[in-house]
């Protein structure tokens, strides 16, 4: 009985979690759309309330509307005029007290993670953490810069990298490290494969890739 129950659980659990995640995303989008309708109801005259209530009752309209808004926004900011308006918007948000600290922080993180020219989460590596001879998977997020790089006091010929070490099974939390490039070992697996390996706690092993032509050896301790 136990074996059959576990076998059935392994079949239904991925499907149930997938449905739960999709339901949560759709609910979030619909709640944003409902908030926009509530704001329109407070501003528009009473004669328009019936139309707004009818729009709110149409299933899937909120998701379609928000996706269309994001598509049109992306098309607008991709040209010269849109870039000018985007700079004005950033300047406005950066001058509002309290709002500027939240907005600026979120913008910097999102630009780093989702920019096509960024280097965040583009490379999976092995690093000794939390002590020597214990290894974990980390992601290269860039290089130390600014005051941090100046105060590290490292030799000019030593290259340092910024690393994000995710926790298991929730990779959205983790630790930020700065280590010499010579202390990390490059992996041939993709970022997606490394994330699956971390989330599964090592159960779902990625396929074996061809060894790199030049391996990055760990520096002696």
C-alpha positions in Angstrom: 0.0 0.0 0.0 2.7 2.4 0.9 4.6 1.8 -2.3 1.5 2.3 -4.4 0.6 5.5 -2.5 4.0 7.0 -3.1 3.9 6.0 -6.8 0.6 7.8 -7.1 1.9 10.8 -5.2 4.9 11.1 -7.6 2.4 11.2 -10.5 0.0 13.8 -9.1 2.3 16.0 -7.1 4.1 17.7 -10.0 0.7 18.3 -11.7 -0.8 19.7 -8.6 2.1 22.1 -7.9 2.0 23.2 -11.6 -1.7 23.9 -11.4 -1.2 25.7 -8.0 1.5 28.0 -9.4 -0.5 28.8 -12.6 -3.5 29.5 -10.4 -1.5 31.8 -8.2 -0.1 33.7 -11.2 -3.5 34.1 -12.8 -5.0 35.2 -9.5 -2.3 37.8 -9.1 -2.9 39.2 -12.7 -6.6 39.2 -12.1 -6.2 41.1 -8.8 -4.1 43.7 -10.5 -6.7 44.1 -13.2 -9.5 44.3 -10.6 -7.5 47.1 -8.8 -7.4 49.0 -12.1 -11.1 48.6 -12.5 -11.7 49.8 -9.0 -9.6 52.9 -9.6 -11.6 53.5 -12.8 -14.9 53.1 -11.0 -13.8 55.7 -8.5 -12.9 58.2 -11.2 -15.5 57.6 -14.0 -19.1 58.7 -13.7 -21.8 56.3 -12.5 -23.0 55.7 -16.1 -19.8 53.8 -16.8 -20.0 51.5 -13.8 -22.2 49.0 -15.6 -19.6 48.5 -18.3 -16.8 48.1 -15.8 -18.7 45.5 -13.9 -19.3 43.6 -17.2 -15.6 43.7 -18.0 -14.8 42.4 -14.5 -17.1 39.4 -15.1 -15.3 38.3 -18.3 -13.0 35.4 -17.4 -9.4 35.8 -18.6 -9.8 39.4 -19.6 -7.5 40.6 -16.9 -4.7 38.4 -17.9 -5.1 39.3 -21.6 -5.3 43.0 -20.8 -2.1 43.0 -18.7 -0.2 41.0 -21.2 -1.3 43.4 -23.9 -0.2 46.3 -21.8 3.2 44.8 -21.2 3.6 44.1 -24.9 2.6 47.7 -25.9 4.8 49.1 -23.2 7.8 47.1 -24.4 7.2 48.2 -28.0 6.9 51.9 -26.9 10.1 52.0 -24.9 12.1 50.3 -27.6 12.2 53.5 -29.7 13.8 56.8 -29.2 10.7 58.7 -28.0 9.9 55.9 -25.5 13.4 55.9 -24.2 13.1 59.6 -23.5 9.8 59.2 -21.6 11.3 56.2 -19.7 14.2 58.4 -18.5 11.7 61.1 -17.3 9.8 58.4 -15.5 12.9 57.1 -13.8 13.9 60.6 -12.8 10.5 61.3 -11.3 10.5 58.1 -9.3 14.0 58.7 -8.1 13.0 62.0 -6.5 10.1 60.8 -4.5 11.0 60.2 -0.8 10.6 56.6 0.4 9.5 55.5 -3.0 12.9 56.2 -4.5 14.7 53.7 -2.2 12.3 50.9 -3.0 12.0 51.7 -6.8 15.7 52.1 -7.3 16.6 48.9 -5.5 14.0 46.8 -7.4 15.1 48.4 -10.7 18.7 47.6 -10.2 18.0 44.0 -9.3 15.6 43.5 -12.2 17.9 45.1 -14.7 20.7 42.9 -13.5 18.7 39.7 -13.6 16.7 40.2 -16.8 18.9 42.4 -19.0 20.1 40.7 -22.1 23.5 42.3 -21.7 23.9 41.4 -18.0 25.9 38.6 -16.7 23.7 37.6 -13.7 23.1 33.9 -13.5 24.9 33.2 -16.7 27.4 30.7 -15.3 27.2 27.9 -12.7 30.3 27.1 -10.8 31.5 25.0 -7.9 32.8 26.8 -4.8 34.0 25.5 -1.4 31.4 26.6 1.1 30.8 26.8 4.0 34.3 25.3 4.7 37.2 23.7 2.9 36.5 20.4 1.2 32.7 21.0 1.2 31.5 22.0 -2.2 28.3 23.7 -3.4 26.9 25.1 -6.6 26.9 28.9 -7.0 26.1 31.4 -9.8 28.4 34.1 -11.0 26.6 37.4 -10.8 29.4 39.8 -11.8 32.5 41.3 -10.3 33.0 43.4 -7.1 32.9 47.1 -8.0 32.9 50.5 -6.4 33.9 51.0 -2.8 33.8 47.3 -2.1 36.4 46.5 -4.8 38.6 49.4 -3.6 38.6 48.3 0.1 39.2 44.6 -0.5 42.9 45.4 -0.8 43.6 42.5 -3.2 46.6 42.3 -5.6 45.9 43.9 -9.0 46.4 40.7 -10.8 43.8 38.8 -8.8 40.4 38.5 -10.4 37.5 38.4 -8.0 33.9 37.3 -8.9 30.6 37.9 -7.1 28.8 34.7 -6.3 25.2 33.8 -5.3 24.9 30.6 -3.3 21.2 29.5 -3.3 19.7 27.4 -0.6 17.8 24.1 -1.0 15.0 23.5 -1.9 14.2 27.3 -2.1 16.7 28.9 -4.4 15.2 32.4 -3.9 17.1 32.8 -0.7 20.8 32.3 -0.3 24.2 33.9 0.4 26.3 36.5 -1.4 30.0 35.8 -1.6 33.0 37.5 -3.3 35.9 35.1 -4.0 38.9 34.8 -6.3 38.2 33.4 -9.7 40.9 30.9 -9.1 39.0 29.5 -6.1 35.9 28.5 -8.2 35.6 25.7 -10.7 33.6 26.2 -13.9 30.8 23.8 -14.7 29.6 22.8 -18.2 26.0 22.4 -17.0 23.5 25.2 -17.8 22.0 27.5 -15.2 18.6 25.7 -15.6 20.3 22.3 -15.0 22.1 23.7 -12.0 18.8 25.1 -10.5 17.1 21.7 -11.0 20.0 20.0 -9.3 19.7 22.4 -6.3 16.0 22.3 -6.0 15.9 18.5 -6.1 18.5 18.4 -3.3 20.9 16.5 -5.7 18.3 13.9 -6.7 17.9 15.1 -10.3 21.4 15.0 -11.6 22.2 16.9 -14.8 23.5 15.0 -17.8 27.3 14.7 -18.1 28.8 17.3 -20.5 32.1 17.2 -22.2 34.9 18.4 -20.1 36.1 22.0 -20.8 39.3 22.3 -22.8 40.9 24.3 -19.9 39.8 23.5 -16.4 39.8 26.1 -13.7 41.7 24.6 -10.8 41.1 25.6 -7.3 43.8 27.7 -5.7 45.8 26.0 -2.9 44.9 26.9 0.6 
